[in-house]
Structure formats: structure tokens, C-alpha cells
Amino acid sequence: MSSKLDEKVGKYIDAYKTNVGDDLDVGLLRKVTQGLGPSIYKQDAETISAEKSEMQRVVDNYLKKKLGLSGDNLMDSVEAVVEKYGKSNNKKYRAVIYYMLCKHHGKEKVYE
């Protein structure tokens, strides 16, 4: 019997393979997903949009608070990741975007 978390991770793996296609560290994606807590079960919190205000929240709440990053170019990395995922794709899963940002910045140790 699989858990709800397993179902979500499976959905995010499929989304990543479909939209990005790079090598995937499933263990890290699972930890990122777990780190999001109950928000992944709320439809509007599970996804992010490409709106500037939403992307700024990703910078403030994830890159700065969770990953401990600082600097002026953090929005550039969010924009690059959103672009890679597919800007027109309106189902950008937060867990996948956060996973990609974690890899992009080499911050996997945060999840160990």
C-alpha cells in the first residue's frame, strides 16, 4: 500500500521527466517534497505560477530562509528554473521547482 506522499512523489517524478528530462535524484525530490509538509495536499499551494510576486515568495521563503542563500541574482535562478520547467506550463509543481533550485544552487546538504 503506497502512502499519499508516495503518490505525490510519483506525480512529481512524472512531471519532472515530462517537462525537464534531466537526471533525477529521486531521494532528494522525496526529501524536498516532505519538507513542504501538508501544503502539497492543497491544490493552489502545490503549484506555483510564473508571476513575479509568486516567484519573489520562492526567493524569500525558499532560497533565503530554507537554503540560506543571499545575493541579488536569486530571482535569476528562479526564472531560469521556471523557464527550464516550461513557463507556459501552468502546473508547475512547487516540489519540482524547489528540487531544481536546490540542485541549481548545490544545496543538497540542506536535506541530509
SEVEX-467432 format. One record per atom (N, C-alpha, C, O): atom name; residue number from 0; y, x, z. Coordinates in pm, whole numbers. Example, Ala and Ser with C-alpha at 12.3 -4.5 7.8 and 13.67 -1.06 7.14 Angstrom:
% residues 2
<atomo:N&num:0&py:-569&px:1319&pz:780>
<atomo:CA&num:0&py:-450&px:1230&pz:780>
<atomo:C&num:0&py:-330&px:1320&pz:780>
<atomo:O&num:0&py:-332&px:1424&pz:846>
<atomo:N&num:1&py:-225&px:1285&pz:708>
<atomo:CA&num:1&py:-106&px:1367&pz:714>
<atomo:C&num:1&py:3&px:1290&pz:787>
<atomo:O&num:1&py:114&px:1341&pz:804>
//
This chain:
% residues 112
<atomo:N&num:0&py:-119&px:85&pz:0>
<atomo:CA&num:0&py:0&px:0&pz:0>
<atomo:C&num:0&py:125&px:90&pz:0>
<atomo:O&num:0&py:142&px:175&pz:88>
<atomo:N&num:1&py:210&px:70&pz:-97>
<atomo:CA&num:1&py:330&px:153&pz:-102>
<atomo:C&num:1&py:443&px:87&pz:-25>
<atomo:O&num:1&py:449&px:-35&pz:-11>
<atomo:N&num:2&py:532&px:170&pz:24>
<atomo:CA&num:2&py:644&px:119&pz:102>
<atomo:C&num:2&py:759&px:82&pz:9>
<atomo:O&num:2&py:759&px:116&pz:-109>
<atomo:N&num:3&py:856&px:13&pz:65>
<atomo:CA&num:3&py:976&px:-19&pz:-13>
<atomo:C&num:3&py:1047&px:109&pz:-57>
<atomo:O&num:3&py:1103&px:115&pz:-166>
<atomo:N&num:4&py:1045&px:210&pz:29>
<atomo:CA&num:4&py:1106&px:338&pz:-6>
<atomo:C&num:4&py:1034&px:399&pz:-127>
<atomo:O&num:4&py:1100&px:449&pz:-219>
<atomo:N&num:5&py:901&px:394&pz:-128>
<atomo:CA&num:5&py:825&px:447&pz:-241>
<atomo:C&num:5&py:861&px:374&pz:-370>
<atomo:O&num:5&py:874&px:436&pz:-476>
<atomo:N&num:6&py:879&px:243&pz:-360>
<atomo:CA&num:6&py:917&px:164&pz:-478>
<atomo:C&num:6&py:1053&px:208&pz:-530>
<atomo:O&num:6&py:1073&px:223&pz:-651>
<atomo:N&num:7&py:1148&px:228&pz:-439>
<atomo:CA&num:7&py:1282&px:272&pz:-479>
<atomo:C&num:7&py:1276&px:410&pz:-542>
<atomo:O&num:7&py:1335&px:433&pz:-648>
<atomo:N&num:8&py:1206&px:502&pz:-478>
<atomo:CA&num:8&py:1195&px:638&pz:-532>
<atomo:C&num:8&py:1133&px:633&pz:-671>
<atomo:O&num:8&py:1177&px:705&pz:-761>
<atomo:N&num:9&py:1030&px:551&pz:-689>
<atomo:CA&num:9&py:968&px:535&pz:-820>
<atomo:C&num:9&py:1067&px:486&pz:-925>
<atomo:O&num:9&py:1067&px:534&pz:-1039>
<atomo:N&num:10&py:1149&px:391&pz:-886>
<atomo:CA&num:10&py:1250&px:338&pz:-977>
<atomo:C&num:10&py:1352&px:446&pz:-1013>
<atomo:O&num:10&py:1396&px:455&pz:-1128>
<atomo:N&num:11&py:1390&px:528&pz:-915>
<atomo:CA&num:11&py:1488&px:634&pz:-939>
<atomo:C&num:11&py:1428&px:746&pz:-1026>
<atomo:O&num:11&py:1497&px:805&pz:-1109>
<atomo:N&num:12&py:1299&px:774&pz:-1006>
<atomo:CA&num:12&py:1232&px:874&pz:-1091>
<atomo:C&num:12&py:1236&px:827&pz:-1236>
<atomo:O&num:12&py:1269&px:904&pz:-1326>
<atomo:N&num:13&py:1201&px:701&pz:-1258>
<atomo:CA&num:13&py:1204&px:646&pz:-1395>
<atomo:C&num:13&py:1344&px:654&pz:-1453>
<atomo:O&num:13&py:1361&px:693&pz:-1569>
<atomo:N&num:14&py:1444&px:617&pz:-1374>
<atomo:CA&num:14&py:1583&px:619&pz:-1422>
<atomo:C&num:14&py:1625&px:761&pz:-1457>
<atomo:O&num:14&py:1692&px:783&pz:-1558>
<atomo:N&num:15&py:1587&px:855&pz:-1374>
<atomo:CA&num:15&py:1623&px:995&pz:-1399>
<atomo:C&num:15&py:1558&px:1045&pz:-1528>
<atomo:O&num:15&py:1624&px:1106&pz:-1612>
<atomo:N&num:16&py:1429&px:1018&pz:-1542>
<atomo:CA&num:16&py:1357&px:1064&pz:-1662>
<atomo:C&num:16&py:1413&px:999&pz:-1788>
<atomo:O&num:16&py:1423&px:1064&pz:-1892>
<atomo:N&num:17&py:1449&px:872&pz:-1780>
<atomo:CA&num:17&py:1502&px:800&pz:-1895>
<atomo:C&num:17&py:1642&px:848&pz:-1931>
<atomo:O&num:17&py:1672&px:868&pz:-2049>
<atomo:N&num:18&py:1727&px:866&pz:-1832>
<atomo:CA&num:18&py:1869&px:894&pz:-1857>
<atomo:C&num:18&py:1903&px:1042&pz:-1863>
<atomo:O&num:18&py:1995&px:1081&pz:-1936>
<atomo:N&num:19&py:1831&px:1124&pz:-1789>
<atomo:CA&num:19&py:1865&px:1266&pz:-1778>
<atomo:C&num:19&py:1759&px:1353&pz:-1843>
<atomo:O&num:19&py:1789&px:1435&pz:-1931>
<atomo:N&num:20&py:1635&px:1336&pz:-1801>
<atomo:CA&num:20&py:1524&px:1404&pz:-1865>
<atomo:C&num:20&py:1500&px:1547&pz:-1822>
<atomo:O&num:20&py:1402&px:1607&pz:-1866>
<atomo:N&num:21&py:1583&px:1605&pz:-1737>
<atomo:CA&num:21&py:1561&px:1742&pz:-1689>
<atomo:C&num:21&py:1445&px:1744&pz:-1590>
<atomo:O&num:21&py:1392&px:1639&pz:-1553>
<atomo:N&num:22&py:1407&px:1865&pz:-1549>
<atomo:CA&num:22&py:1306&px:1877&pz:-1444>
<atomo:C&num:22&py:1354&px:1805&pz:-1320>
<atomo:O&num:22&py:1474&px:1804&pz:-1289>
<atomo:N&num:23&py:1261&px:1745&pz:-1250>
<atomo:CA&num:23&py:1295&px:1665&pz:-1132>
<atomo:C&num:23&py:1218&px:1716&pz:-1011>
<atomo:O&num:23&py:1097&px:1733&pz:-1016>
<atomo:N&num:24&py:1291&px:1739&pz:-903>
<atomo:CA&num:24&py:1231&px:1774&pz:-774>
<atomo:C&num:24&py:1212&px:1643&pz:-698>
<atomo:O&num:24&py:1304&px:1596&pz:-630>
<atomo:N&num:25&py:1095&px:1585&pz:-709>
<atomo:CA&num:25&py:1069&px:1453&pz:-651>
<atomo:C&num:25&py:1087&px:1454&pz:-499>
<atomo:O&num:25&py:1137&px:1358&pz:-442>
<atomo:N&num:26&py:1047&px:1563&pz:-435>
<atomo:CA&num:26&py:1062&px:1574&pz:-290>
<atomo:C&num:26&py:1208&px:1566&pz:-248>
<atomo:O&num:26&py:1242&px:1499&pz:-150>
<atomo:N&num:27&py:1292&px:1636&pz:-322>
<atomo:CA&num:27&py:1436&px:1632&pz:-291>
<atomo:C&num:27&py:1493&px:1494&pz:-318>
<atomo:O&num:27&py:1572&px:1442&pz:-239>
<atomo:N&num:28&py:1455&px:1434&pz:-431>
<atomo:CA&num:28&py:1504&px:1298&pz:-461>
<atomo:C&num:28&py:1465&px:1202&pz:-350>
<atomo:O&num:28&py:1544&px:1116&pz:-311>
<atomo:N&num:29&py:1344&px:1217&pz:-299>
<atomo:CA&num:29&py:1298&px:1130&pz:-190>
<atomo:C&num:29&py:1384&px:1151&pz:-64>
<atomo:O&num:29&py:1421&px:1054&pz:3>
<atomo:N&num:30&py:1414&px:1277&pz:-32>
<atomo:CA&num:30&py:1497&px:1306&pz:87>
<atomo:C&num:30&py:1639&px:1252&pz:70>
<atomo:O&num:30&py:1697&px:1197&pz:164>
<atomo:N&num:31&py:1694&px:1267&pz:-50>
<atomo:CA&num:31&py:1828&px:1214&pz:-77>
<atomo:C&num:31&py:1825&px:1062&pz:-61>
<atomo:O&num:31&py:1915&px:1004&pz:-1>
<atomo:N&num:32&py:1721&px:999&pz:-114>
<atomo:CA&num:32&py:1708&px:853&pz:-105>
<atomo:C&num:32&py:1697&px:811&pz:41>
<atomo:O&num:32&py:1762&px:715&pz:83>
<atomo:N&num:33&py:1614&px:881&pz:119>
<atomo:CA&num:33&py:1601&px:849&pz:262>
<atomo:C&num:33&py:1734&px:865&pz:333>
<atomo:O&num:33&py:1768&px:786&pz:421>
<atomo:N&num:34&py:1810&px:967&pz:294>
<atomo:CA&num:34&py:1939&px:993&pz:357>
<atomo:C&num:34&py:2041&px:883&pz:335>
<atomo:O&num:34&py:2138&px:871&pz:410>
<atomo:N&num:35&py:2020&px:802&pz:233>
<atomo:CA&num:35&py:2111&px:691&pz:206>
<atomo:C&num:35&py:2085&px:572&pz:297>
<atomo:O&num:35&py:2167&px:481&pz:307>
<atomo:N&num:36&py:1970&px:572&pz:362>
<atomo:CA&num:36&py:1939&px:466&pz:457>
<atomo:C&num:36&py:1930&px:329&pz:394>
<atomo:O&num:36&py:1890&px:316&pz:278>
<atomo:N&num:37&py:1967&px:225&pz:469>
<atomo:CA&num:37&py:1949&px:88&pz:422>
<atomo:C&num:37&py:2037&px:50&pz:301>
<atomo:O&num:37&py:2014&px:-54&pz:239>
<atomo:N&num:38&py:2135&px:132&pz:268>
<atomo:CA&num:38&py:2224&px:96&pz:157>
<atomo:C&num:38&py:2150&px:81&pz:24>
<atomo:O&num:38&py:2193&px:7&pz:-64>
<atomo:N&num:39&py:2036&px:152&pz:10>
<atomo:CA&num:39&py:1964&px:143&pz:-118>
<atomo:C&num:39&py:1903&px:6&pz:-140>
<atomo:O&num:39&py:1862&px:-26&pz:-252>
<atomo:N&num:40&py:1897&px:-75&pz:-36>
<atomo:CA&num:40&py:1839&px:-209&pz:-49>
<atomo:C&num:40&py:1946&px:-315&pz:-75>
<atomo:O&num:40&py:1915&px:-434&pz:-87>
<atomo:N&num:41&py:2072&px:-273&pz:-85>
<atomo:CA&num:41&py:2182&px:-365&pz:-116>
<atomo:C&num:41&py:2225&px:-337&pz:-260>
<atomo:O&num:41&py:2262&px:-225&pz:-294>
<atomo:N&num:42&py:2219&px:-439&pz:-343>
<atomo:CA&num:42&py:2235&px:-417&pz:-486>
<atomo:C&num:42&py:2365&px:-344&pz:-523>
<atomo:O&num:42&py:2361&px:-250&pz:-603>
<atomo:N&num:43&py:2478&px:-385&pz:-468>
<atomo:CA&num:43&py:2603&px:-319&pz:-511>
<atomo:C&num:43&py:2620&px:-183&pz:-446>
<atomo:O&num:43&py:2694&px:-100&pz:-498>
<atomo:N&num:44&py:2556&px:-157&pz:-334>
<atomo:CA&num:44&py:2565&px:-25&pz:-271>
<atomo:C&num:44&py:2466&px:74&pz:-333>
<atomo:O&num:44&py:2482&px:195&pz:-322>
<atomo:N&num:45&py:2364&px:21&pz:-398>
<atomo:CA&num:45&py:2259&px:105&pz:-457>
<atomo:C&num:45&py:2309&px:179&pz:-582>
<atomo:O&num:45&py:2258&px:285&pz:-617>
<atomo:N&num:46&py:2409&px:121&pz:-647>
<atomo:CA&num:46&py:2460&px:181&pz:-771>
<atomo:C&num:46&py:2606&px:223&pz:-752>
<atomo:O&num:46&py:2674&px:178&pz:-660>
<atomo:N&num:47&py:2652&px:310&pz:-841>
<atomo:CA&num:47&py:2793&px:346&pz:-841>
<atomo:C&num:47&py:2849&px:325&pz:-981>
<atomo:O&num:47&py:2776&px:329&pz:-1080>
<atomo:N&num:48&py:2978&px:303&pz:-986>
<atomo:CA&num:48&py:3044&px:285&pz:-1115>
<atomo:C&num:48&py:3118&px:413&pz:-1150>
<atomo:O&num:48&py:3129&px:505&pz:-1069>
<atomo:N&num:49&py:3167&px:417&pz:-1272>
<atomo:CA&num:49&py:3243&px:535&pz:-1317>
<atomo:C&num:49&py:3392&px:518&pz:-1289>
<atomo:O&num:49&py:3474&px:594&pz:-1342>
<atomo:N&num:50&py:3428&px:420&pz:-1207>
<atomo:CA&num:50&py:3570&px:401&pz:-1171>
<atomo:C&num:50&py:3616&px:517&pz:-1084>
<atomo:O&num:50&py:3540&px:568&pz:-1001>
<atomo:N&num:51&py:3739&px:557&pz:-1102>
<atomo:CA&num:51&py:3794&px:672&pz:-1027>
<atomo:C&num:51&py:3783&px:651&pz:-877>
<atomo:O&num:51&py:3748&px:744&pz:-804>
<atomo:N&num:52&py:3813&px:530&pz:-828>
<atomo:CA&num:52&py:3810&px:506&pz:-683>
<atomo:C&num:52&py:3669&px:523&pz:-628>
<atomo:O&num:52&py:3651&px:578&pz:-519>
<atomo:N&num:53&py:3571&px:477&pz:-702>
<atomo:CA&num:53&py:3431&px:491&pz:-659>
<atomo:C&num:53&py:3390&px:638&pz:-661>
<atomo:O&num:53&py:3324&px:686&pz:-569>
<atomo:N&num:54&py:3430&px:708&pz:-766>
<atomo:CA&num:54&py:3395&px:849&pz:-777>
<atomo:C&num:54&py:3466&px:932&pz:-669>
<atomo:O&num:54&py:3412&px:1032&pz:-623>
<atomo:N&num:55&py:3585&px:890&pz:-630>
<atomo:CA&num:55&py:3656&px:958&pz:-521>
<atomo:C&num:55&py:3581&px:940&pz:-390>
<atomo:O&num:55&py:3576&px:1032&pz:-308>
<atomo:N&num:56&py:3523&px:822&pz:-369>
<atomo:CA&num:56&py:3443&px:798&pz:-248>
<atomo:C&num:56&py:3321&px:890&pz:-245>
<atomo:O&num:56&py:3281&px:938&pz:-140>
<atomo:N&num:57&py:3262&px:914&pz:-363>
<atomo:CA&num:57&py:3147&px:1006&pz:-371>
<atomo:C&num:57&py:3192&px:1146&pz:-328>
<atomo:O&num:57&py:3122&px:1214&pz:-254>
<atomo:N&num:58&py:3309&px:1188&pz:-377>
<atomo:CA&num:58&py:3364&px:1319&pz:-339>
<atomo:C&num:58&py:3384&px:1325&pz:-188>
<atomo:O&num:58&py:3339&px:1419&pz:-123>
<atomo:N&num:59&py:3452&px:1224&pz:-133>
<atomo:CA&num:59&py:3488&px:1226&pz:10>
<atomo:C&num:59&py:3367&px:1210&pz:101>
<atomo:O&num:59&py:3350&px:1286&pz:196>
<atomo:N&num:60&py:3283&px:1113&pz:71>
<atomo:CA&num:60&py:3174&px:1078&pz:163>
<atomo:C&num:60&py:3047&px:1158&pz:142>
<atomo:O&num:60&py:2970&px:1177&pz:236>
<atomo:N&num:61&py:3024&px:1205&pz:21>
<atomo:CA&num:61&py:2901&px:1280&pz:-3>
<atomo:C&num:61&py:2928&px:1430&pz:-16>
<atomo:O&num:61&py:2874&px:1510&pz:60>
<atomo:N&num:62&py:3011&px:1467&pz:-111>
<atomo:CA&num:62&py:3031&px:1611&pz:-134>
<atomo:C&num:62&py:3097&px:1679&pz:-15>
<atomo:O&num:62&py:3056&px:1788&pz:25>
<atomo:N&num:63&py:3198&px:1617&pz:42>
<atomo:CA&num:63&py:3269&px:1680&pz:154>
<atomo:C&num:63&py:3197&px:1660&pz:287>
<atomo:O&num:63&py:3171&px:1757&pz:358>
<atomo:N&num:64&py:3164&px:1534&pz:320>
<atomo:CA&num:64&py:3106&px:1508&pz:452>
<atomo:C&num:64&py:2960&px:1550&pz:460>
<atomo:O&num:64&py:2921&px:1618&pz:555>
<atomo:N&num:65&py:2878&px:1511&pz:364>
<atomo:CA&num:65&py:2734&px:1539&pz:372>
<atomo:C&num:65&py:2701&px:1682&pz:329>
<atomo:O&num:65&py:2628&px:1753&pz:399>
<atomo:N&num:66&py:2755&px:1725&pz:215>
<atomo:CA&num:66&py:2719&px:1858&pz:165>
<atomo:C&num:66&py:2810&px:1968&pz:217>
<atomo:O&num:66&py:2780&px:2086&pz:200>
<atomo:N&num:67&py:2922&px:1931&pz:281>
<atomo:CA&num:67&py:3011&px:2031&pz:340>
<atomo:C&num:67&py:3091&px:2111&pz:238>
<atomo:O&num:67&py:3130&px:2224&pz:266>
<atomo:N&num:68&py:3115&px:2052&pz:122>
<atomo:CA&num:68&py:3190&px:2123&pz:18>
<atomo:C&num:68&py:3340&px:2101&pz:35>
<atomo:O&num:68&py:3383&px:2006&pz:99>
<atomo:N&num:69&py:3417&px:2190&pz:-24>
<atomo:CA&num:69&py:3562&px:2173&pz:-26>
<atomo:C&num:69&py:3613&px:2230&pz:-158>
<atomo:O&num:69&py:3541&px:2299&pz:-230>
<atomo:N&num:70&py:3738&px:2201&pz:-188>
<atomo:CA&num:70&py:3796&px:2253&pz:-311>
<atomo:C&num:70&py:3853&px:2143&pz:-396>
<atomo:O&num:70&py:3832&px:2024&pz:-371>
<atomo:N&num:71&py:3926&px:2184&pz:-497>
<atomo:CA&num:71&py:3998&px:2089&pz:-582>
<atomo:C&num:71&py:3915&px:2040&pz:-700>
<atomo:O&num:71&py:3952&px:1942&pz:-764>
<atomo:N&num:72&py:3804&px:2107&pz:-730>
<atomo:CA&num:72&py:3732&px:2073&pz:-852>
<atomo:C&num:72&py:3609&px:1985&pz:-826>
<atomo:O&num:72&py:3523&px:1974&pz:-913>
<atomo:N&num:73&py:3600&px:1923&pz:-710>
<atomo:CA&num:73&py:3482&px:1843&pz:-678>
<atomo:C&num:73&py:3470&px:1721&pz:-769>
<atomo:O&num:73&py:3360&px:1683&pz:-808>
<atomo:N&num:74&py:3584&px:1661&pz:-803>
<atomo:CA&num:74&py:3581&px:1545&pz:-893>
<atomo:C&num:74&py:3524&px:1585&pz:-1029>
<atomo:O&num:74&py:3456&px:1505&pz:-1094>
<atomo:N&num:75&py:3550&px:1709&pz:-1072>
<atomo:CA&num:75&py:3496&px:1756&pz:-1200>
<atomo:C&num:75&py:3343&px:1750&pz:-1200>
<atomo:O&num:75&py:3282&px:1712&pz:-1299>
<atomo:N&num:76&py:3282&px:1789&pz:-1088>
<atomo:CA&num:76&py:3136&px:1788&pz:-1083>
<atomo:C&num:76&py:3083&px:1645&pz:-1084>
<atomo:O&num:76&py:2980&px:1619&pz:-1146>
<atomo:N&num:77&py:3153&px:1553&pz:-1017>
<atomo:CA&num:77&py:3110&px:1413&pz:-1020>
<atomo:C&num:77&py:3120&px:1359&pz:-1162>
<atomo:O&num:77&py:3029&px:1292&pz:-1210>
<atomo:N&num:78&py:3231&px:1389&pz:-1229>
<atomo:CA&num:78&py:3249&px:1342&pz:-1367>
<atomo:C&num:78&py:3143&px:1402&pz:-1459>
<atomo:O&num:78&py:3091&px:1332&pz:-1547>
<atomo:N&num:79&py:3109&px:1528&pz:-1440>
<atomo:CA&num:79&py:3007&px:1594&pz:-1523>
<atomo:C&num:79&py:2870&px:1529&pz:-1503>
<atomo:O&num:79&py:2796&px:1507&pz:-1598>
<atomo:N&num:80&py:2838&px:1500&pz:-1377>
<atomo:CA&num:80&py:2708&px:1439&pz:-1346>
<atomo:C&num:80&py:2702&px:1296&pz:-1401>
<atomo:O&num:80&py:2600&px:1255&pz:-1458>
<atomo:N&num:81&py:2811&px:1221&pz:-1385>
<atomo:CA&num:81&py:2816&px:1083&pz:-1437>
<atomo:C&num:81&py:2803&px:1086&pz:-1590>
<atomo:O&num:81&py:2735&px:1002&pz:-1649>
<atomo:N&num:82&py:2867&px:1183&pz:-1652>
<atomo:CA&num:82&py:2859&px:1198&pz:-1798>
<atomo:C&num:82&py:2715&px:1226&pz:-1840>
<atomo:O&num:82&py:2666&px:1169&pz:-1937>
<atomo:N&num:83&py:2649&px:1314&pz:-1768>
<atomo:CA&num:83&py:2511&px:1351&pz:-1799>
<atomo:C&num:83&py:2417&px:1232&pz:-1781>
<atomo:O&num:83&py:2324&px:1212&pz:-1860>
<atomo:N&num:84&py:2442&px:1153&pz:-1678>
<atomo:CA&num:84&py:2359&px:1035&pz:-1649>
<atomo:C&num:84&py:2380&px:929&pz:-1757>
<atomo:O&num:84&py:2289&px:854&pz:-1791>
<atomo:N&num:85&py:2503&px:925&pz:-1810>
<atomo:CA&num:85&py:2537&px:826&pz:-1911>
<atomo:C&num:85&py:2646&px:735&pz:-1861>
<atomo:O&num:85&py:2620&px:640&pz:-1788>
<atomo:N&num:86&py:2770&px:766&pz:-1900>
<atomo:CA&num:86&py:2886&px:693&pz:-1849>
<atomo:C&num:86&py:2875&px:543&pz:-1878>
<atomo:O&num:86&py:2917&px:461&pz:-1796>
<atomo:N&num:87&py:2819&px:509&pz:-1994>
<atomo:CA&num:87&py:2811&px:367&pz:-2031>
<atomo:C&num:87&py:2699&px:295&pz:-1958>
<atomo:O&num:87&py:2694&px:172&pz:-1959>
<atomo:N&num:88&py:2609&px:370&pz:-1896>
<atomo:CA&num:88&py:2500&px:308&pz:-1821>
<atomo:C&num:88&py:2559&px:250&pz:-1692>
<atomo:O&num:88&py:2603&px:324&pz:-1604>
<atomo:N&num:89&py:2558&px:118&pz:-1682>
<atomo:CA&num:89&py:2622&px:57&pz:-1564>
<atomo:C&num:89&py:2529&px:48&pz:-1444>
<atomo:O&num:89&py:2569&px:-2&pz:-1339>
<atomo:N&num:90&py:2407&px:95&pz:-1456>
<atomo:CA&num:90&py:2316&px:102&pz:-1340>
<atomo:C&num:90&py:2295&px:248&pz:-1305>
<atomo:O&num:90&py:2185&px:302&pz:-1322>
<atomo:N&num:91&py:2399&px:310&pz:-1256>
<atomo:CA&num:91&py:2388&px:450&pz:-1212>
<atomo:C&num:91&py:2346&px:445&pz:-1065>
<atomo:O&num:91&py:2426&px:411&pz:-978>
<atomo:N&num:92&py:2223&px:480&pz:-1041>
<atomo:CA&num:92&py:2173&px:473&pz:-904>
<atomo:C&num:92&py:2235&px:583&pz:-820>
<atomo:O&num:92&py:2235&px:700&pz:-857>
<atomo:N&num:93&py:2289&px:543&pz:-706>
<atomo:CA&num:93&py:2355&px:634&pz:-613>
<atomo:C&num:93&py:2262&px:751&pz:-576>
<atomo:O&num:93&py:2305&px:866&pz:-573>
<atomo:N&num:94&py:2135&px:720&pz:-548>
<atomo:CA&num:94&py:2041&px:826&pz:-508>
<atomo:C&num:94&py:2025&px:930&pz:-619>
<atomo:O&num:94&py:2015&px:1050&pz:-591>
<atomo:N&num:95&py:2023&px:886&pz:-744>
<atomo:CA&num:95&py:2007&px:979&pz:-856>
<atomo:C&num:95&py:2134&px:1064&pz:-873>
<atomo:O&num:95&py:2126&px:1185&pz:-892>
<atomo:N&num:96&py:2250&px:1000&pz:-865>
<atomo:CA&num:96&py:2377&px:1072&pz:-876>
<atomo:C&num:96&py:2388&px:1175&pz:-763>
<atomo:O&num:96&py:2425&px:1290&pz:-786>
<atomo:N&num:97&py:2357&px:1134&pz:-640>
<atomo:CA&num:97&py:2364&px:1226&pz:-526>
<atomo:C&num:97&py:2265&px:1341&pz:-543>
<atomo:O&num:97&py:2297&px:1456&pz:-513>
<atomo:N&num:98&py:2145&px:1309&pz:-590>
<atomo:CA&num:98&py:2045&px:1413&pz:-616>
<atomo:C&num:98&py:2100&px:1514&pz:-717>
<atomo:O&num:98&py:2091&px:1635&pz:-695>
<atomo:N&num:99&py:2156&px:1464&pz:-826>
<atomo:CA&num:99&py:2209&px:1552&pz:-930>
<atomo:C&num:99&py:2324&px:1637&pz:-878>
<atomo:O&num:99&py:2335&px:1754&pz:-913>
<atomo:N&num:100&py:2408&px:1579&pz:-793>
<atomo:CA&num:100&py:2519&px:1655&pz:-734>
<atomo:C&num:100&py:2467&px:1761&pz:-638>
<atomo:O&num:100&py:2519&px:1873&pz:-634>
<atomo:N&num:101&py:2366&px:1726&pz:-561>
<atomo:CA&num:101&py:2306&px:1822&pz:-468>
<atomo:C&num:101&py:2252&px:1942&pz:-545>
<atomo:O&num:101&py:2276&px:2057&pz:-506>
<atomo:N&num:102&py:2181&px:1917&pz:-655>
<atomo:CA&num:102&py:2127&px:2025&pz:-739>
<atomo:C&num:102&py:2240&px:2104&pz:-804>
<atomo:O&num:102&py:2238&px:2227&pz:-808>
<atomo:N&num:103&py:2339&px:2032&pz:-856>
<atomo:CA&num:103&py:2452&px:2093&pz:-925>
<atomo:C&num:103&py:2522&px:2196&pz:-836>
<atomo:O&num:103&py:2562&px:2303&pz:-881>
<atomo:N&num:104&py:2537&px:2161&pz:-709>
<atomo:CA&num:104&py:2608&px:2247&pz:-614>
<atomo:C&num:104&py:2514&px:2342&pz:-537>
<atomo:O&num:104&py:2559&px:2420&pz:-453>
<atomo:N&num:105&py:2384&px:2335&pz:-567>
<atomo:CA&num:105&py:2289&px:2423&pz:-499>
<atomo:C&num:105&py:2280&px:2400&pz:-349>
<atomo:O&num:105&py:2265&px:2494&pz:-272>
<atomo:N&num:106&py:2289&px:2273&pz:-308>
<atomo:CA&num:106&py:2292&px:2239&pz:-165>
<atomo:C&num:106&py:2162&px:2175&pz:-116>
<atomo:O&num:106&py:2163&px:2096&pz:-22>
<atomo:N&num:107&py:2050&px:2211&pz:-178>
<atomo:CA&num:107&py:1922&px:2152&pz:-139>
<atomo:C&num:107&py:1889&px:2174&pz:8>
<atomo:O&num:107&py:1820&px:2092&pz:68>
<atomo:N&num:108&py:1938&px:2283&pz:66>
<atomo:CA&num:108&py:1908&px:2317&pz:207>
<atomo:C&num:108&py:1959&px:2209&pz:304>
<atomo:O&num:108&py:1907&px:2198&pz:415>
<atomo:N&num:109&py:2058&px:2132&pz:263>
<atomo:CA&num:109&py:2110&px:2024&pz:348>
<atomo:C&num:109&py:1997&px:1926&pz:385>
<atomo:O&num:109&py:2001&px:1864&pz:491>
<atomo:N&num:110&py:1898&px:1913&pz:296>
<atomo:CA&num:110&py:1792&px:1817&pz:316>
<atomo:C&num:110&py:1663&px:1876&pz:374>
<atomo:O&num:110&py:1560&px:1809&pz:377>
<atomo:N&num:111&py:1668&px:2001&pz:419>
<atomo:CA&num:111&py:1547&px:2062&pz:475>
<atomo:C&num:111&py:1531&px:2028&pz:622>
<atomo:O&num:111&py:1435&px:2071&pz:685>
//
